[in-house]
């Protein structure tokens, strides 16, 4: 069934599993899913939410079990599943840990691929890309899936998403630390995301999708080059171009949706869904041409948008957006930081957001991204014990569905 614009939504959340005692990554997602299902499986139907494995054995995904229009209750639904997972993990001395990157993991020695169903696909990825790196084994995100029913709706939605992508990490960056050090990037997950498939550049492109606004054009400019590039490696024809496409937003014509992938996972579902709701409400404004025309939105080249994204990946909400024409896309006529743009956009749409998500977004806009708050809590002390102290607090935030405010 093809849904119309903003009629339903799909949300996916990824979490790492770590040991309770020392917060080391724990590759036991197979045990977690078996404890719930009764036998080895890659997917568990848990009512409104489905659980599943990922490429690496220490990451678990939970997602809406099909499209939903119930965003207001979704934070609580995901939180119940977090609590249930943590209860099952107790007997393995393990717990879920939020944020988009483990601050102490050494992927060269700690990465372990999922060994069960789909393992042939993951093994092929590992052969081609060498997944023993942060960009593959230390990245957790939220995905938002938004429907379109035909080419007319796809054009509007893809145009709006493309221009909004560069500033989304100014809300969601949560990956400032790799291997015990501040990387210099508020959103290090997105920094490594840009190059983790450098062996086959067609797969990620420039992260910002190309200016394509019909299925036919998408096939020609994105899917066909991906299929050609992967052919020498995929001799058994086991890979699907829908999954190989790794841009920051990908068109899923197999289910008539666009999936946004530039959003770091937060400290709790309340924060994740609040960000999703704000992004969705702003996209509604863009699609309705409230600030600028569809043609203006379509006119943006990926290189110009990538330059803004790169600035936001580095500096998060404090990134200065120095492209005045871009700022004008959102109804502003002066240079602004990414945070100032989002504050303005939030004011424009807040009446359409429920109270719990308004309160959450106001904290994020006032206190900064989770990366900023993590760095503030550490206050320059990157001693392993200090890092573990802060990330234990983050695990507690996840368990209790509370925001982290140092």
C-alpha positions in Angstrom: 0.0 0.0 0.0 1.3 3.5 -0.9 0.7 6.1 1.8 0.5 9.8 1.1 2.9 12.4 2.4 3.1 12.5 6.2 0.2 10.0 6.6 2.3 7.5 8.5 5.9 7.2 9.7 8.5 4.5 10.4 11.2 5.0 13.1 14.2 2.8 13.7 16.5 3.1 16.8 19.9 1.4 17.2 21.6 0.6 20.5 24.9 -1.0 21.5 25.0 -3.7 24.1 27.8 -3.4 26.7 28.8 -5.2 29.8 27.4 -3.7 33.0 30.6 -4.0 35.0 33.0 -2.2 32.7 31.0 -0.9 29.7 32.9 -2.9 27.1 31.0 -3.8 23.9 29.3 -7.1 24.3 28.6 -9.1 21.1 25.6 -11.0 22.5 22.7 -9.7 20.5 22.1 -13.2 19.4 21.7 -14.2 23.1 19.3 -11.3 23.6 17.1 -12.2 20.7 17.2 -15.9 21.6 16.2 -15.0 25.2 13.1 -13.3 23.9 12.2 -15.6 21.0 13.3 -19.0 22.5 15.7 -19.8 19.7 18.3 -18.1 17.4 16.5 -15.5 15.2 17.3 -12.3 13.5 13.9 -10.7 14.1 11.5 -10.6 17.0 7.9 -9.4 16.6 7.1 -7.6 19.9 3.7 -6.1 19.0 4.1 -2.5 18.0 7.9 -2.8 17.9 10.2 -5.3 16.1 13.7 -6.2 17.3 16.4 -7.2 14.9 20.1 -7.7 14.6 22.6 -5.4 12.7 25.9 -6.0 10.9 27.9 -6.2 14.1 27.0 -8.5 17.0 26.9 -5.9 19.7 24.2 -3.6 18.0 20.5 -4.2 18.2 17.8 -2.4 16.4 14.2 -1.7 17.4 11.7 -0.3 14.9 8.1 0.4 14.4 6.5 -2.8 13.3 5.2 -1.3 10.1 4.0 2.2 9.4 2.4 4.1 12.3 0.6 7.5 12.7 1.0 7.4 16.5 4.1 9.6 17.1 2.8 11.1 20.4 2.9 7.7 22.2 5.9 6.4 20.4 8.5 7.5 23.0 6.7 5.4 25.7 6.3 2.4 23.3 10.1 2.4 22.5 10.9 3.0 26.2 8.9 -0.1 27.3 11.0 -2.1 24.8 14.2 -0.6 26.2 13.2 -1.7 29.7 12.3 -5.2 28.5 15.6 -5.6 26.7 17.6 -4.5 29.7 15.7 -7.0 31.9 16.7 -9.8 29.5 20.3 -8.6 29.4 20.7 -8.6 33.2 21.5 -12.3 33.2 24.3 -11.7 30.7 25.8 -8.9 32.8 24.9 -6.5 30.0 22.9 -3.3 29.4 21.9 -1.1 26.5 24.1 2.0 26.0 22.8 5.0 24.0 24.6 7.6 21.8 26.0 7.1 18.3 29.4 5.9 19.3 31.1 4.0 22.0 33.7 6.3 23.5 36.3 3.6 24.3 35.8 0.9 21.8 38.8 -0.3 19.7 37.0 -1.7 16.6 40.2 -3.4 15.3 40.1 -5.8 18.2 36.5 -5.7 19.4 34.4 -5.9 16.2 32.5 -9.1 15.7 30.2 -9.6 12.7 26.7 -11.1 13.1 27.2 -14.8 12.5 23.7 -16.0 11.8 21.1 -15.2 9.1 22.3 -12.7 6.5 25.8 -13.5 7.5 26.8 -14.0 3.9 25.8 -10.5 3.1 27.7 -9.1 6.1 30.8 -11.2 5.2 30.7 -9.8 1.7 30.6 -6.2 3.1 33.5 -7.0 5.3 35.5 -8.4 2.4 34.9 -5.3 0.3 35.0 -2.5 2.9 36.9 -4.0 5.9 34.4 -3.4 8.7 37.0 -3.2 11.4 36.6 0.5 11.7 34.5 3.0 13.6 32.5 3.8 10.4 31.1 0.3 10.4 31.2 -1.1 13.9 30.8 2.0 16.1 27.9 3.9 14.7 24.3 3.9 16.0 21.6 6.1 14.5 17.9 6.8 14.2 16.2 6.4 10.8 13.0 8.2 9.9 11.0 6.7 7.1 8.5 9.0 5.3 6.1 7.8 2.6 5.2 9.1 -0.8 2.5 7.7 -3.1 3.8 8.7 -6.6 6.4 10.7 -8.5 4.6 14.0 -7.7 4.9 13.4 -4.0 8.4 12.0 -4.3 9.6 15.2 -6.0 8.2 17.4 -3.2 9.5 15.2 -0.4 12.9 14.6 -1.8 13.5 18.3 -2.5 12.5 19.2 1.0 14.6 16.5 2.7 17.7 17.4 0.6 17.8 21.0 1.7 17.1 20.1 5.4 19.7 17.4 5.7 22.7 19.6 6.2 21.4 21.1 9.5 19.8 18.0 11.1 23.0 17.0 12.9 22.8 20.4 14.7 20.0 18.8 16.7 21.2 15.2 16.9 25.0 15.0 17.1 25.9 12.6 19.9 29.3 11.1 18.8 32.1 13.4 20.0 34.5 10.7 21.4 36.4 7.9 19.7 38.9 5.8 21.6 38.9 8.0 24.7 39.6 11.3 22.8 37.5 14.2 21.6 37.7 13.8 17.8 37.2 17.5 17.1 33.8 16.7 15.5 30.5 17.0 17.3 29.1 14.3 14.9 32.0 11.9 14.3 29.5 9.2 13.2 28.6 11.4 10.2 32.3 12.3 9.6 33.3 8.6 9.2 30.0 7.9 7.4 31.2 10.0 4.5 34.2 7.8 3.8 33.4 4.3 5.2 32.5 3.1 1.7 35.3 4.9 -0.2 36.2 1.7 -2.1 33.0 2.1 -4.1 32.2 5.9 -4.1 28.9 5.4 -6.0 27.3 3.9 -2.8 27.5 7.0 -0.6 27.9 9.7 -3.3 28.3 13.0 -1.6 25.9 12.0 1.3 23.5 14.7 0.1 21.5 12.9 -2.7 21.7 14.1 -6.3 19.1 16.4 -7.8 16.8 13.6 -8.9 13.0 13.9 -8.5 11.4 11.0 -10.3 11.9 7.2 -10.0 13.2 7.0 -13.5 15.9 9.7 -12.8 16.8 8.0 -9.5 17.3 4.7 -11.2 19.5 6.3 -13.9 21.7 8.6 -11.7 21.9 6.6 -8.5 20.8 2.9 -8.6 22.3 2.0 -12.0 25.8 3.3 -11.1 25.6 1.5 -7.8 24.7 -1.8 -9.5 27.5 -1.4 -12.0 30.1 -0.6 -9.3 29.2 -3.5 -7.0 28.9 -6.1 -9.8 32.6 -7.2 -9.8 32.4 -7.8 -6.0 28.9 -9.3 -5.8 29.5 -12.4 -7.9 26.6 -14.3 -6.3 24.1 -11.4 -6.8 23.1 -11.3 -3.1 23.0 -7.6 -2.6 20.0 -5.3 -3.2 20.6 -1.7 -4.5 18.1 -0.3 -2.0 20.4 -1.4 0.8 23.6 -0.5 -1.0 22.5 3.1 -1.4 24.1 4.8 1.6 23.4 8.5 1.1 22.2 10.6 4.0 18.6 10.0 2.7 17.8 7.1 0.5 14.7 6.4 -1.7 13.1 3.1 -1.0 10.9 2.6 -4.0 10.3 -1.0 -2.9 8.1 0.5 -0.1 7.5 4.0 -1.4 9.4 5.8 1.3 12.4 8.0 1.8 14.6 7.1 4.8 16.6 9.8 6.5 19.9 8.5 7.9 21.9 11.5 9.2 20.5 11.4 12.8 22.6 10.1 15.7 20.8 8.1 18.3 20.1 10.1 21.5 20.2 9.3 25.2 16.6 8.2 25.3 13.6 7.6 23.1 11.9 10.8 24.3 14.8 12.8 22.7 14.8 10.7 19.5 11.1 11.1 18.8 11.1 14.8 19.7 13.8 15.3 17.1 11.9 13.2 14.6 8.7 15.2 15.2 10.5 18.5 14.7 12.1 17.3 11.5 8.8 16.1 10.2 7.0 19.3 11.1 9.6 21.4 9.3 9.5 19.1 6.3 5.7 19.7 6.1 6.4 23.4 5.9 9.0 23.0 3.2 6.7 20.7 1.2 3.9 23.3 1.5 6.3 25.9 0.1 5.8 28.0 3.2 9.3 29.6 3.0 10.4 29.0 -0.6 9.2 27.4 -3.8 9.6 23.8 -4.8 11.8 25.0 -7.7 14.1 26.9 -5.3 14.4 23.8 -3.2 15.2 21.6 -6.3 17.8 24.0 -7.5 20.4 23.2 -4.8 23.5 21.3 -5.8 24.7 18.6 -3.5 28.2 20.2 -3.3 26.7 23.4 -1.8 24.6 21.5 0.6 27.6 19.2 1.6 29.7 22.3 2.5 27.0 23.3 5.1 26.7 19.7 6.3 30.5 19.5 6.8 30.4 22.6 9.0 27.6 21.2 11.1 29.3 17.8 11.4 32.2 19.6 12.9 30.6 22.2 15.1 27.1 21.0 15.7 24.6 23.6 16.7 27.3 26.4 16.9 28.2 26.0 13.2 27.9 29.3 11.4 25.9 29.0 8.2 27.7 31.4 5.8 25.5 30.8 2.8 22.9 33.5 2.9 20.8 31.9 0.1 20.6 28.8 2.2 19.4 30.6 5.3 16.7 32.3 3.2 15.3 28.8 2.5 13.9 28.9 6.0 12.5 32.4 6.1 15.6 34.2 7.5 17.4 37.1 5.8 20.6 37.2 7.8 23.5 34.9 8.6 22.8 32.5 11.4 24.1 29.6 13.4 22.5 26.2 12.8 21.0 26.6 16.3 19.5 30.0 15.4 17.9 28.5 12.3 16.4 25.6 14.3 15.2 27.9 17.1 13.3 29.9 14.4 11.9 26.8 12.8 10.9 25.4 16.2 8.9 28.6 16.9 7.2 28.2 13.6 5.9 24.7 14.2 5.8 24.3 18.0 2.0 24.7 18.1 1.9 21.3 16.2 4.1 19.5 18.7 2.8 17.8 21.9 3.9 19.2 25.2 6.3 16.4 26.1 8.2 16.8 22.9 8.1 20.7 23.2 9.7 20.4 26.6 12.4 18.1 25.2 13.2 20.2 22.2 13.5 23.3 24.3 16.1 21.6 26.5 18.0 20.5 23.4 17.8 23.9 21.8 18.9 25.7 25.0 21.5 23.2 26.3 22.9 22.0 23.0 23.3 18.7 21.2 24.0 15.6 23.3 27.6 15.9 22.1 27.8 19.3 23.6 26.3 18.1 26.9 28.7 15.1 27.0 31.7 17.4 26.5 30.4 19.8 29.1 30.0 17.0 31.6 33.6 15.8 31.0 34.9 19.4 31.1 38.2 18.4 29.4 38.8 15.3 31.5 39.0 12.3 29.1 40.3 9.9 31.7 38.7 6.5 31.2 37.0 6.6 34.6 35.5 10.0 33.9 34.2 8.8 30.5 32.7 5.7 32.0 31.0 7.8 34.7 29.3 10.0 32.1 28.3 7.1 29.9 26.9 5.2 32.9 24.7 8.2 33.5 23.6 8.1 29.8 22.7 4.4 30.2 20.5 5.4 33.2 18.9 8.1 31.1 18.0 5.5 28.5 16.6 3.2 31.2 14.5 6.0 32.7 13.6 7.8 29.4 15.2 11.1 30.8 17.3 13.7 29.1 20.9 14.1 30.0 21.6 17.6 31.4 25.0 17.9 33.1 
